[in-house]
Amino acid sequence: MERTSHPQHQMTEKVASGWLNGFIGVLIFSGSLPATRVAVLEFDPVFLTIARATIAGVLALCVLVLFKEKRPAKHQLLPLVIVAMGVVVGFPLLTALALQYVTSAHSIVFVGMLPLATAAFAVLRGGERPRPVFWLFSVLGSALVVGFAVSQGLTASPAGDILMLLAILACGLGYAEGAKLSRTLGGWQVISWALVISLPVMAPLALYIAPPSFSGITPSAWFSLAYVSIFSMLIGFVFWYRGLAQGGIAAVGQLQLLQPFFGLALAATLLHEHVSIAMLGVTIAVILCVVGAKKFSK
């Protein structure tokens, strides 16, 4: 007797795959701010933003040509531009500028507000309607992350905080728009085409504002540039957009609540920035909020 797969089982597998892909994306993104912090110590933040987009754009173009991907339809071009403005230009540039004023440990806690921003744009742009209890867990999780930052006395310049807030808004919009588009265009195709659309502007700018010499740049700065270009700008989004499209933008977006703590661990390990032991307790509470948000996301 031929076995058939139950639609409900297929949906459960799809959602589980979405959460796994989203989790991998969050792990990759967790290294972005510490790497950017290292890079802006030696690279101009504007050049860093343009260089990372250019490097990722060239790689994305090669992949699209290699797999002979069809060009996006006309109605997909505007969403791709929004994705590019949000995650290719907006978030990298604003965070790079902010990290001139604040530490990576301070900037990372702002990521605690990113799930709320992503969920809000999922409602506005993605047509999702999470249950009221979902918002309770989402707000509680964000409040825990922000409250943790306040309790640690992480004070910084107003300029750095404003830049980080603007970065979160730009990123939330780019995430939601890209995830919505991923349902029809494909996850890795969305970020690849967004990078390629940006390339005609980014590549000439990178050459124009490049410093006259790179002789004083240390290996750690070069490694950081490579990480934010290849992993943060391209590979991470392959997993992230696929996860959002499979598991739901608002729901899987809650995994971003874990990103500050992964990032803080990296900041403490690699950059020797001070992180309180209280991080463990808050992390457990945030994980519970993520679980709760997942349960009541639909």
Backbone bond lengths (Angstrom), bond angles and torsions (degrees), N, CA, C in turn:
res aa  C-N    CA-C-N  psi(-1)  N-CA   C-N-CA  omega(-1)  CA-C   N-CA-C  phi
1 M - - - 1.479 - - 1.529 109.75 -
2 E 1.305 116.38 129.55 1.462 120.83 -176.75 1.523 110.89 -73.78
3 R 1.319 114.47 132.74 1.462 120.01 -179.82 1.523 110.15 -88.83
4 T 1.300 116.28 138.35 1.459 121.03 176.83 1.513 109.38 -118.72
5 S 1.300 115.00 146.66 1.461 120.35 -178.51 1.519 109.71 -85.97
6 H 1.299 116.57 127.10 1.467 122.01 179.99 1.527 109.36 -68.50
7 P 1.350 118.01 134.31 1.467 120.84 179.98 1.527 113.28 -54.81
8 Q 1.349 116.38 -38.28 1.462 120.16 -179.94 1.521 110.68 -64.85
9 H 1.343 116.12 -38.71 1.468 121.04 178.14 1.524 110.48 -65.43
10 Q 1.332 115.67 -41.65 1.459 119.91 177.97 1.524 111.03 -61.75
11 M 1.334 116.26 -41.55 1.459 120.38 179.58 1.519 110.95 -64.95
12 T 1.342 116.99 -40.25 1.461 121.20 178.92 1.525 110.86 -62.79
13 E 1.334 116.07 -42.82 1.466 120.68 178.33 1.527 110.73 -63.93
14 K 1.320 116.30 -38.88 1.467 120.52 -179.97 1.525 111.07 -64.51
15 V 1.336 115.89 -43.81 1.468 120.77 179.67 1.528 110.37 -65.25
16 A 1.351 116.57 -42.98 1.463 120.47 178.86 1.518 110.79 -61.88
17 S 1.336 116.21 -41.21 1.462 120.52 177.56 1.522 110.69 -63.87
18 G 1.348 115.57 -36.90 1.461 119.98 178.37 1.520 112.35 -62.51
19 W 1.332 116.13 -42.48 1.468 120.05 179.52 1.524 111.08 -68.14
20 L 1.344 117.48 -36.64 1.461 120.37 177.94 1.520 110.98 -66.29
21 N 1.336 116.53 -46.17 1.463 119.98 177.97 1.528 111.27 -62.36
22 G 1.334 115.53 -41.00 1.459 119.58 178.17 1.520 112.16 -62.57
23 F 1.327 116.50 -40.46 1.465 121.11 179.62 1.530 111.18 -63.66
24 I 1.326 116.68 -42.18 1.469 120.21 177.40 1.525 110.03 -62.63
25 G 1.332 115.98 -41.37 1.462 119.60 177.98 1.516 112.15 -61.01
26 V 1.335 116.85 -42.44 1.469 121.30 179.02 1.524 111.02 -63.44
27 L 1.325 116.75 -41.53 1.471 119.88 177.53 1.523 111.09 -58.68
28 I 1.319 116.38 -43.47 1.471 120.35 179.74 1.522 110.50 -66.36
29 F 1.347 116.53 -44.27 1.464 120.22 -178.87 1.533 112.43 -65.89
30 S 1.327 116.89 -24.25 1.465 120.05 -176.60 1.529 112.45 -61.82
31 G 1.305 116.65 -25.67 1.461 119.45 178.51 1.513 114.05 -85.75
32 S 1.337 117.13 -3.43 1.468 120.32 -173.48 1.526 113.35 -65.94
33 L 1.346 116.57 -51.58 1.462 118.89 -176.19 1.528 112.78 -68.76
34 P 1.351 119.63 -43.08 1.471 117.60 174.07 1.532 112.73 -59.44
35 A 1.342 116.70 -40.20 1.468 119.73 178.77 1.525 110.88 -66.40
36 T 1.329 116.37 -40.17 1.467 119.76 177.87 1.509 110.64 -64.21
37 R 1.327 116.50 -39.53 1.471 121.39 178.53 1.527 110.62 -58.63
38 V 1.327 116.82 -42.57 1.463 120.84 178.61 1.530 110.06 -67.62
39 A 1.317 116.18 -42.87 1.464 120.47 -175.13 1.527 112.84 -66.40
40 V 1.365 117.78 -40.39 1.464 119.59 -176.32 1.529 112.63 -73.08
41 L 1.329 117.08 -8.22 1.457 118.99 174.09 1.524 110.81 -70.62
42 E 1.345 116.67 -21.73 1.465 120.45 -176.93 1.525 113.44 -127.24
43 F 1.331 117.23 -21.61 1.464 120.90 177.14 1.518 109.83 -107.41
44 D 1.334 116.53 143.38 1.458 120.27 171.88 1.527 108.44 -62.23
45 P 1.351 118.89 135.42 1.468 120.63 -175.44 1.531 113.90 -60.02
46 V 1.330 117.01 -35.85 1.467 119.72 178.66 1.522 110.00 -67.94
47 F 1.340 116.46 -44.14 1.465 119.59 177.44 1.531 110.76 -62.92
48 L 1.327 116.91 -39.60 1.462 120.94 179.35 1.523 110.97 -60.32
49 T 1.328 116.68 -44.67 1.458 121.29 179.41 1.516 111.57 -61.18
50 I 1.323 115.36 -46.73 1.465 120.48 -177.43 1.524 111.15 -70.59
51 A 1.327 116.76 -39.18 1.467 120.71 -179.20 1.524 111.17 -65.44
52 R 1.326 117.03 -43.70 1.469 119.78 -178.69 1.520 110.84 -65.55
53 A 1.333 117.18 -38.34 1.463 120.76 178.25 1.524 110.86 -68.32
54 T 1.339 116.43 -36.43 1.470 120.78 179.75 1.524 111.11 -67.93
55 I 1.331 116.07 -47.10 1.471 120.02 179.68 1.524 110.68 -61.13
56 A 1.339 116.26 -47.57 1.469 120.45 179.48 1.523 111.10 -64.91
57 G 1.349 116.56 -36.12 1.458 120.86 179.80 1.520 112.67 -65.06
58 V 1.325 116.30 -40.51 1.475 120.34 177.90 1.522 110.25 -65.01
59 L 1.342 116.61 -43.11 1.459 120.47 177.77 1.530 111.18 -63.41
60 A 1.333 116.71 -42.32 1.465 120.87 179.59 1.522 111.06 -63.62
61 L 1.322 117.10 -40.89 1.463 121.12 178.49 1.526 110.80 -61.65
62 C 1.312 116.32 -42.05 1.472 120.74 178.44 1.533 111.25 -61.91
63 V 1.341 116.10 -41.62 1.463 120.50 -179.50 1.531 110.75 -67.02
64 L 1.337 116.86 -42.89 1.468 120.89 179.45 1.523 111.34 -62.77
65 V 1.327 116.87 -40.44 1.467 121.33 178.35 1.529 110.13 -68.54
66 L 1.330 116.20 -41.82 1.461 120.91 -178.40 1.528 111.56 -60.68
67 F 1.341 116.38 -41.65 1.465 120.28 -178.47 1.531 112.73 -93.07
68 K 1.340 116.33 4.33 1.469 122.57 175.53 1.531 111.69 53.30
69 E 1.333 115.22 47.68 1.463 120.72 -179.98 1.527 111.38 -71.01
70 K 1.341 115.53 140.58 1.453 119.89 176.35 1.525 110.54 -71.32
71 R 1.324 114.72 151.76 1.464 119.14 178.07 1.525 110.19 -68.61
72 P 1.339 117.37 149.95 1.470 120.02 178.17 1.525 110.99 -63.02
73 A 1.327 115.84 151.94 1.458 120.95 175.91 1.531 109.56 -70.64
74 K 1.317 115.87 162.25 1.466 120.12 -177.27 1.524 112.10 -58.46
75 H 1.330 116.74 -39.74 1.466 119.51 -177.51 1.530 112.18 -71.63
76 Q 1.333 117.39 -10.33 1.464 121.02 178.80 1.527 112.46 -93.89
77 L 1.325 116.88 -8.88 1.470 120.11 -175.35 1.529 112.52 -68.93
78 L 1.334 117.74 -44.24 1.467 120.13 -179.79 1.526 111.44 -63.05
79 P 1.353 120.04 -46.68 1.464 119.17 174.85 1.529 112.98 -57.92
80 L 1.329 117.62 -36.76 1.467 120.72 178.13 1.526 111.10 -65.57
81 V 1.331 116.59 -37.23 1.469 120.25 176.80 1.529 110.12 -65.26
82 I 1.341 116.74 -40.57 1.466 120.70 177.43 1.526 110.57 -62.52
83 V 1.337 116.80 -42.10 1.463 120.82 176.35 1.525 110.34 -60.11
84 A 1.328 115.68 -46.01 1.469 120.35 -179.16 1.526 111.35 -61.69
85 M 1.336 116.68 -43.84 1.459 120.56 -179.83 1.529 111.46 -66.26
86 G 1.344 116.33 -32.49 1.457 119.59 -177.24 1.510 114.30 -80.92
87 V 1.344 116.83 -51.10 1.468 119.52 -171.19 1.520 114.58 -109.08
88 V 1.336 118.07 -20.00 1.468 119.74 177.87 1.523 110.94 -87.37
89 V 1.339 115.94 -39.06 1.475 120.43 -177.40 1.530 111.67 -109.78
90 G 1.337 117.24 -56.13 1.460 121.85 -170.22 1.511 115.08 -58.39
91 F 1.328 116.96 -62.68 1.471 120.26 -176.86 1.535 112.56 -62.10
92 P 1.339 119.55 -48.25 1.476 118.65 179.85 1.528 113.03 -60.74
93 L 1.349 117.26 -42.46 1.463 119.84 -177.94 1.521 111.46 -68.43
94 L 1.335 116.80 -46.40 1.466 120.20 -177.46 1.525 111.91 -65.97
95 T 1.331 117.41 -38.09 1.471 119.24 178.14 1.523 111.02 -71.20
96 A 1.326 116.97 -38.19 1.467 119.69 178.11 1.527 110.58 -62.42
97 L 1.341 116.88 -40.35 1.463 120.72 177.36 1.529 110.33 -67.40
98 A 1.341 116.32 -41.20 1.465 120.27 -179.34 1.522 111.51 -63.67
99 L 1.324 117.08 -36.79 1.464 121.06 -176.33 1.525 112.88 -72.75
100 Q 1.306 117.10 -2.09 1.458 120.33 168.75 1.524 110.89 -77.84
101 Y 1.339 116.28 -19.10 1.464 121.62 -175.81 1.521 113.26 -110.84
102 V 1.328 117.42 -25.72 1.457 120.87 -174.25 1.523 110.13 -128.90
103 T 1.337 115.78 162.38 1.460 120.73 176.27 1.531 109.48 -78.91
104 S 1.337 116.52 163.51 1.463 119.33 178.03 1.523 110.27 -66.19
105 A 1.349 117.91 -33.72 1.465 120.77 177.92 1.523 110.41 -61.20
106 H 1.334 117.28 -39.95 1.457 120.68 178.62 1.531 111.01 -69.55
107 S 1.311 116.33 -44.52 1.463 119.74 -176.58 1.521 111.91 -66.57
108 I 1.325 116.64 -33.39 1.459 120.63 -176.34 1.526 111.65 -62.92
109 V 1.323 118.12 -33.58 1.464 119.54 -177.28 1.525 111.77 -65.94
110 F 1.321 117.37 -22.62 1.461 119.71 176.44 1.524 111.03 -66.18
111 V 1.332 115.89 -24.02 1.460 120.00 177.90 1.528 110.11 -62.39
112 G 1.327 117.08 -21.23 1.461 120.52 176.29 1.516 112.84 -60.56
113 M 1.325 117.69 -22.05 1.461 121.31 177.55 1.519 112.65 -90.79
114 L 1.334 116.58 -8.43 1.461 120.29 -177.09 1.535 113.55 -66.04
115 P 1.349 119.53 -39.26 1.478 118.02 177.08 1.524 113.21 -59.17
116 L 1.341 117.16 -38.73 1.461 120.11 177.60 1.524 110.93 -64.47
117 A 1.336 116.03 -43.12 1.459 120.16 179.21 1.527 110.66 -63.98
118 T 1.332 116.26 -42.54 1.465 120.61 179.13 1.520 110.84 -64.21
119 A 1.347 116.94 -43.26 1.466 120.78 179.49 1.526 111.44 -64.10
120 A 1.330 115.95 -39.76 1.467 119.64 179.07 1.523 111.11 -63.68
121 F 1.331 116.69 -43.53 1.465 119.89 178.27 1.529 111.15 -71.57
122 A 1.350 117.65 -25.55 1.462 120.73 175.46 1.526 110.15 -64.78
123 V 1.329 116.35 -35.01 1.458 121.19 176.68 1.530 110.54 -73.41
124 L 1.337 116.05 -44.56 1.463 120.69 -175.93 1.527 112.57 -72.60
125 R 1.347 116.38 -41.00 1.464 120.41 -173.50 1.533 113.45 -108.30
126 G 1.340 116.69 -28.10 1.461 119.23 -175.07 1.506 114.88 -99.63
127 G 1.339 117.04 -7.18 1.458 120.06 178.09 1.519 114.53 73.15
128 E 1.332 118.28 16.12 1.460 120.58 179.94 1.524 110.44 -82.67
129 R 1.343 115.74 151.62 1.459 121.42 -179.77 1.529 109.80 -135.52
130 P 1.337 117.39 78.58 1.474 119.42 178.77 1.528 110.91 -64.47
131 R 1.338 115.59 156.53 1.456 121.28 178.94 1.530 110.42 -70.67
132 P 1.348 117.75 155.23 1.472 121.03 -178.26 1.530 113.90 -54.95
133 V 1.349 117.13 -37.32 1.463 120.04 -179.47 1.530 110.78 -63.45
134 F 1.335 116.05 -31.19 1.465 120.18 176.95 1.527 110.59 -56.85
135 W 1.335 116.07 -45.63 1.466 119.98 -178.40 1.522 111.13 -64.42
136 L 1.332 116.52 -32.87 1.457 120.43 177.80 1.529 110.40 -61.12
137 F 1.345 116.46 -49.21 1.461 120.01 179.42 1.527 111.47 -66.76
138 S 1.334 116.95 -36.70 1.460 120.75 -179.64 1.526 111.03 -65.01
139 V 1.348 115.71 -46.82 1.468 120.01 179.34 1.529 110.51 -65.42
140 L 1.346 116.51 -41.61 1.464 120.41 179.82 1.529 110.79 -62.35
141 G 1.326 116.70 -43.94 1.467 120.03 178.62 1.512 112.09 -61.74
142 S 1.320 116.85 -44.93 1.468 120.74 178.28 1.524 111.06 -63.61
143 A 1.349 115.96 -40.25 1.465 120.13 179.37 1.527 111.14 -63.64
144 L 1.329 117.14 -37.25 1.467 120.76 178.14 1.527 111.19 -63.36
145 V 1.331 115.61 -43.10 1.468 119.75 -179.27 1.525 110.67 -66.21
146 V 1.332 116.39 -48.23 1.467 120.51 179.98 1.527 110.37 -65.07
147 G 1.340 116.57 -41.87 1.454 120.09 178.34 1.514 112.63 -61.89
148 F 1.329 115.86 -37.38 1.464 120.29 176.58 1.530 110.36 -60.45
149 A 1.332 115.97 -42.82 1.470 120.04 179.66 1.521 110.98 -61.38
150 V 1.349 115.28 -44.32 1.465 119.77 -179.40 1.523 110.92 -64.37
151 S 1.332 116.61 -41.53 1.471 120.53 -177.44 1.522 112.48 -65.95
152 Q 1.333 115.61 -24.95 1.461 119.57 179.37 1.527 112.39 -85.56
153 G 1.341 115.67 -2.49 1.455 119.09 178.45 1.506 113.36 69.03
154 L 1.338 116.58 34.24 1.460 120.25 -178.72 1.526 109.25 -81.64
155 T 1.307 115.70 81.98 1.457 120.37 178.79 1.520 109.94 -91.45
156 A 1.289 115.86 150.22 1.469 120.27 -179.20 1.517 109.35 -153.42
157 S 1.317 115.68 -178.73 1.456 120.14 -179.12 1.525 109.52 -73.29
158 P 1.338 117.18 146.78 1.465 120.12 176.98 1.528 112.19 -57.51
159 A 1.339 116.96 -35.33 1.464 120.81 -179.44 1.519 110.91 -60.46
160 G 1.321 116.50 -44.75 1.457 120.41 179.53 1.520 111.97 -63.54
161 D 1.346 116.94 -40.93 1.459 120.66 -179.72 1.529 111.93 -67.15
162 I 1.330 116.58 -42.00 1.470 120.51 179.40 1.523 110.47 -63.48
163 L 1.330 116.53 -42.55 1.466 120.49 178.92 1.526 111.09 -62.72
164 M 1.330 117.04 -38.76 1.455 120.10 179.12 1.535 111.17 -68.51
165 L 1.338 117.41 -38.49 1.460 120.09 177.46 1.530 111.34 -62.91
166 L 1.321 116.36 -43.10 1.465 120.70 177.38 1.526 110.85 -64.02
167 A 1.333 116.03 -36.86 1.461 120.66 178.28 1.527 111.07 -63.17
168 I 1.335 116.58 -40.26 1.464 121.41 -179.65 1.527 110.75 -64.92
169 L 1.325 117.19 -41.97 1.463 120.76 178.37 1.528 111.11 -63.53
170 A 1.329 116.14 -45.00 1.467 120.48 179.66 1.530 110.73 -62.64
171 C 1.323 115.93 -41.42 1.461 120.99 -178.12 1.531 111.41 -69.06
172 G 1.327 117.14 -42.69 1.459 120.66 178.88 1.512 111.87 -59.34
173 L 1.329 116.77 -42.68 1.464 121.27 177.59 1.526 110.69 -64.78
174 G 1.342 116.58 -44.34 1.458 120.37 179.64 1.513 112.77 -63.77
175 Y 1.335 116.74 -38.01 1.468 120.91 178.08 1.527 110.65 -64.30
176 A 1.332 116.42 -50.46 1.463 120.73 -176.14 1.523 111.44 -64.88
177 E 1.321 116.22 -43.31 1.470 120.12 -179.21 1.522 110.76 -66.22
178 G 1.328 116.33 -41.85 1.459 120.28 179.89 1.514 112.38 -66.99
179 A 1.333 116.65 -39.71 1.467 120.37 179.36 1.519 111.30 -66.29
180 K 1.331 116.63 -40.60 1.465 120.87 177.03 1.528 110.34 -60.25
181 L 1.311 116.34 -43.82 1.463 121.48 -179.32 1.530 111.83 -70.28
182 S 1.329 116.39 -29.15 1.470 120.92 -179.10 1.524 112.56 -62.24
183 R 1.324 116.78 -24.79 1.465 120.51 -179.14 1.519 111.74 -63.65
184 T 1.323 117.05 -27.74 1.466 120.70 -179.41 1.517 113.02 -112.69
185 L 1.330 117.23 -30.46 1.459 120.06 -175.29 1.521 112.80 -97.38
186 G 1.345 116.82 -26.80 1.463 120.56 -176.86 1.511 110.79 104.83
187 G 1.340 117.48 144.87 1.461 122.16 -174.04 1.514 114.45 -62.89
188 W 1.338 117.26 -55.77 1.469 118.81 -176.98 1.516 111.33 -71.43
189 Q 1.340 116.89 -25.51 1.454 119.59 177.93 1.525 111.69 -68.65
190 V 1.343 116.67 -36.02 1.465 120.09 -179.13 1.520 111.24 -62.11
191 I 1.326 117.61 -53.66 1.466 119.22 -178.20 1.520 110.92 -67.32
192 S 1.346 116.91 -33.40 1.465 119.76 179.62 1.525 111.40 -65.52
193 W 1.331 116.60 -46.87 1.458 119.46 179.75 1.530 111.67 -68.50
194 A 1.340 117.54 -34.66 1.468 120.29 176.45 1.525 110.41 -62.66
195 L 1.319 116.59 -40.62 1.465 121.04 177.80 1.520 111.32 -67.14
196 V 1.335 116.38 -41.35 1.469 120.68 -179.22 1.526 110.77 -66.75
197 I 1.343 116.73 -39.14 1.465 120.35 176.43 1.524 111.03 -60.52
198 S 1.337 116.18 -34.83 1.465 120.50 -179.18 1.529 112.35 -78.88
199 L 1.325 117.03 -20.93 1.465 121.87 -170.88 1.534 114.87 -59.34
200 P 1.351 120.36 -42.41 1.469 119.31 -179.86 1.528 113.98 -60.81
201 V 1.331 116.22 -23.28 1.467 120.15 176.95 1.525 110.44 -91.92
202 M 1.320 116.53 -43.55 1.461 121.68 -173.85 1.530 113.42 -68.92
203 A 1.324 116.82 -43.35 1.466 119.77 -175.88 1.529 112.87 -61.70
204 P 1.345 119.23 -49.98 1.471 118.58 176.93 1.526 113.27 -62.44
205 L 1.347 116.08 -38.10 1.467 119.36 178.82 1.529 111.21 -64.11
206 A 1.332 116.17 -38.93 1.466 120.03 179.42 1.523 110.91 -61.06
207 L 1.320 116.15 -41.22 1.468 120.39 178.50 1.532 110.83 -69.25
208 Y 1.338 115.87 -36.43 1.462 120.16 -175.44 1.526 112.43 -70.82
209 I 1.342 117.23 -41.85 1.464 119.64 -175.27 1.529 113.04 -99.48
210 A 1.319 116.45 4.76 1.467 119.18 179.03 1.522 110.25 -60.55
211 P 1.321 118.64 140.32 1.468 121.16 178.18 1.530 110.42 -63.48
212 P 1.320 117.03 152.43 1.472 119.88 -178.21 1.525 113.38 -62.36
213 S 1.329 116.52 -25.74 1.460 119.92 -178.99 1.527 110.40 -146.57
214 F 1.322 115.33 145.19 1.460 121.34 176.60 1.525 111.09 -111.99
215 S 1.311 116.14 18.21 1.467 120.68 -172.56 1.527 112.81 -64.82
216 G 1.335 117.55 -29.12 1.465 119.36 -176.74 1.512 114.93 -92.08
217 I 1.324 117.47 2.08 1.461 120.99 -177.06 1.528 110.15 -77.83
218 T 1.322 116.53 129.23 1.464 121.49 -177.50 1.534 111.15 -81.90
219 P 1.346 117.55 160.02 1.466 120.81 177.70 1.526 113.48 -57.39
220 S 1.336 117.74 -35.32 1.462 120.01 -179.82 1.529 111.49 -64.18
221 A 1.319 117.48 -36.79 1.460 121.08 178.02 1.529 110.64 -69.33
222 W 1.337 116.64 -39.81 1.468 120.44 177.22 1.528 110.57 -64.57
223 F 1.329 116.50 -41.39 1.463 120.63 178.58 1.527 110.16 -62.93
224 S 1.336 116.29 -41.54 1.461 120.55 179.40 1.521 111.02 -63.38
225 L 1.333 116.54 -41.61 1.468 120.59 177.04 1.526 110.35 -61.69
226 A 1.323 116.55 -42.78 1.468 120.54 179.04 1.524 111.05 -63.00
227 Y 1.346 116.29 -41.28 1.468 119.96 -178.48 1.527 111.14 -63.78
228 V 1.337 116.57 -50.57 1.469 118.99 -176.93 1.522 111.71 -68.77
229 S 1.329 117.60 -22.94 1.467 120.97 179.38 1.519 111.68 -80.54
230 I 1.327 116.58 -48.22 1.459 121.15 -172.75 1.526 112.15 -87.40
231 F 1.326 116.66 -47.06 1.464 119.97 -175.08 1.527 112.08 -88.40
232 S 1.351 117.33 -54.07 1.468 119.94 -176.63 1.523 112.21 -66.76
233 M 1.333 117.11 -35.71 1.457 121.07 -171.77 1.513 113.67 -92.91
234 L 1.341 117.41 -19.25 1.457 119.23 -174.41 1.528 112.92 -131.23
235 I 1.329 117.73 -66.06 1.466 120.88 -173.10 1.526 111.89 -62.55
236 G 1.345 117.03 -43.01 1.462 119.84 179.71 1.512 112.38 -58.14
237 F 1.334 116.61 -38.71 1.460 120.39 -178.66 1.519 112.47 -71.56
238 V 1.320 118.06 -26.89 1.464 120.65 176.65 1.531 109.48 -58.42
239 F 1.341 115.79 -46.89 1.460 120.61 178.57 1.527 111.31 -73.31
240 W 1.328 116.57 -41.82 1.462 121.23 -172.66 1.521 112.50 -65.75
241 Y 1.328 117.04 -50.75 1.463 119.56 -179.11 1.527 111.82 -65.63
242 R 1.330 116.28 -36.39 1.463 118.92 177.00 1.527 110.08 -64.74
243 G 1.336 116.96 -42.11 1.461 120.68 179.17 1.507 112.44 -63.56
244 L 1.339 117.37 -43.41 1.461 121.07 179.26 1.518 111.28 -63.37
245 A 1.330 116.83 -40.93 1.458 120.94 -178.89 1.532 111.22 -68.29
246 Q 1.331 117.24 -36.30 1.464 120.91 -177.46 1.523 112.45 -78.90
247 G 1.317 117.42 -44.08 1.456 121.00 -172.62 1.507 115.65 -100.73
248 G 1.334 118.39 -5.43 1.457 121.34 -177.43 1.518 111.00 103.70
249 I 1.318 116.73 132.77 1.467 121.29 -174.91 1.524 111.22 -63.62
250 A 1.324 116.42 -51.39 1.470 120.29 -176.51 1.521 111.20 -65.13
251 A 1.354 116.51 -41.85 1.468 120.55 -175.33 1.521 111.56 -69.72
252 V 1.329 117.08 -59.02 1.470 120.86 -177.95 1.527 110.61 -64.23
253 G 1.328 116.44 -28.19 1.460 120.25 177.94 1.520 113.19 -59.12
254 Q 1.349 116.74 -22.49 1.466 120.18 179.21 1.525 112.29 -66.97
255 L 1.325 117.77 -19.42 1.468 120.61 176.57 1.523 111.50 -59.92
256 Q 1.331 116.14 -21.78 1.457 119.79 179.11 1.531 112.07 -63.67
257 L 1.342 116.32 -18.58 1.463 119.38 176.65 1.520 111.37 -62.19
258 L 1.335 116.84 -25.02 1.464 120.73 179.48 1.526 111.98 -82.57
259 Q 1.318 116.43 -20.10 1.467 120.19 -175.03 1.526 113.47 -59.71
260 P 1.356 119.38 -41.33 1.468 117.83 179.22 1.520 113.04 -57.60
261 F 1.331 116.77 -36.36 1.458 119.51 -175.89 1.527 112.13 -78.42
262 F 1.322 116.61 -34.65 1.464 118.91 170.98 1.529 109.61 -63.30
263 G 1.334 114.57 -43.18 1.465 119.19 -179.27 1.513 112.91 -67.10
264 L 1.344 116.57 -39.70 1.463 119.93 177.94 1.521 111.01 -64.05
265 A 1.337 116.71 -37.31 1.463 120.27 176.89 1.523 110.49 -62.96
266 L 1.331 116.13 -41.39 1.470 119.76 177.52 1.521 111.09 -66.72
267 A 1.347 116.15 -39.97 1.462 120.07 179.44 1.521 110.71 -61.94
268 A 1.336 116.18 -40.40 1.460 120.27 179.48 1.523 111.73 -70.16
269 T 1.335 116.32 -38.31 1.465 121.19 -176.28 1.527 112.23 -76.66
270 L 1.326 115.83 -47.97 1.464 119.75 -173.01 1.521 113.37 -91.05
271 L 1.354 116.00 -36.82 1.467 119.62 -175.64 1.520 112.28 -103.41
272 H 1.336 116.89 -3.18 1.471 122.40 179.64 1.522 112.14 58.09
273 E 1.348 116.16 33.29 1.455 120.19 175.60 1.528 108.44 -84.15
274 H 1.326 115.82 143.86 1.461 120.62 -174.97 1.529 111.14 -71.52
275 V 1.324 116.07 129.25 1.466 122.52 175.74 1.528 108.29 -130.20
276 S 1.334 116.87 127.84 1.464 121.55 -176.61 1.523 111.87 -68.91
277 I 1.331 115.27 151.82 1.461 121.62 175.79 1.524 111.17 -64.79
278 A 1.326 116.73 -21.12 1.470 120.95 179.13 1.521 111.93 -62.97
279 M 1.321 116.41 -14.86 1.460 120.94 179.47 1.524 111.25 -56.10
280 L 1.336 117.43 -35.70 1.463 121.46 -177.48 1.524 111.39 -62.78
281 G 1.328 117.16 -48.37 1.456 120.66 -179.56 1.511 112.66 -63.64
282 V 1.334 116.44 -41.87 1.460 120.28 179.10 1.526 110.13 -66.44
283 T 1.323 116.49 -37.85 1.461 120.56 179.05 1.523 111.30 -60.08
284 I 1.345 117.02 -43.61 1.462 121.31 178.91 1.532 110.26 -62.10
285 A 1.325 116.11 -43.29 1.468 120.18 179.47 1.525 110.97 -64.16
286 V 1.325 116.17 -39.38 1.468 120.53 179.34 1.523 110.45 -66.34
287 I 1.329 117.07 -39.69 1.465 120.70 177.50 1.533 110.33 -59.46
288 L 1.329 116.51 -41.56 1.461 120.63 177.68 1.533 111.18 -62.71
289 C 1.327 116.52 -37.27 1.464 120.47 177.22 1.530 111.02 -65.80
290 V 1.337 116.04 -39.25 1.468 120.41 177.67 1.525 110.30 -62.92
291 V 1.340 115.71 -43.02 1.472 120.64 178.87 1.536 110.12 -62.72
292 G 1.328 116.51 -43.57 1.448 120.69 178.83 1.524 112.38 -63.92
293 A 1.336 116.16 -42.69 1.455 120.60 178.74 1.526 110.97 -62.96
294 K 1.343 116.11 -38.62 1.472 120.60 178.47 1.524 110.69 -62.11
295 K 1.333 116.06 -43.20 1.465 120.87 -175.77 1.529 111.57 -65.24
296 F 1.339 116.97 -36.42 1.463 120.57 -173.96 1.535 112.73 -108.84
297 S 1.332 116.61 22.14 1.468 119.49 -176.53 1.533 112.08 -73.88
298 K 1.351 116.95 -21.18 1.468 119.24 -178.50 1.518 110.68 -134.74
